[in-house]
Amino acid sequence: MPNPPFQPGRLAEEKSESIFTPLDRIGQLTMRNLDIIDTRAKLGIYAKSGVLSLGTGGDLLHLATKDAE
């Protein structure tokens, strides 16, 4: 590149140590799994209360509308 918008020698990805360890990445995945579990639990509560209902033709939950009542 004749005029790069950055100085190639200053790119940190190539020459620096990662600040994140494999344990940090595992921790991030654990938190993501907990978030998914919490979301599924909340969707279950909504389905039991009638706010969500099963749609036709699949296992997806849909918001209940006044037309469906």
C-alpha positions, 0 to 999 in steps of 0.5 A: 500500500502506498499510503496505509491508514495505519503504521504496520509496525504498530499492529499489536495482533502480530507481536504482542502477548494475548491479554486473554488466556484460555481460562478467560475464554472458557469463562466467557463461554460459561457465562454465555451458556448461563445466559442461554439457560436464563433466557430459556427459563424466562421464555418458559415463564412467558409461555406458561403465563400465556404471553408466548404460544407455540406457533404452527408448523414448528417448535418456535414460540411466538408472541401471543396476539389479541387476534389469537385469543 
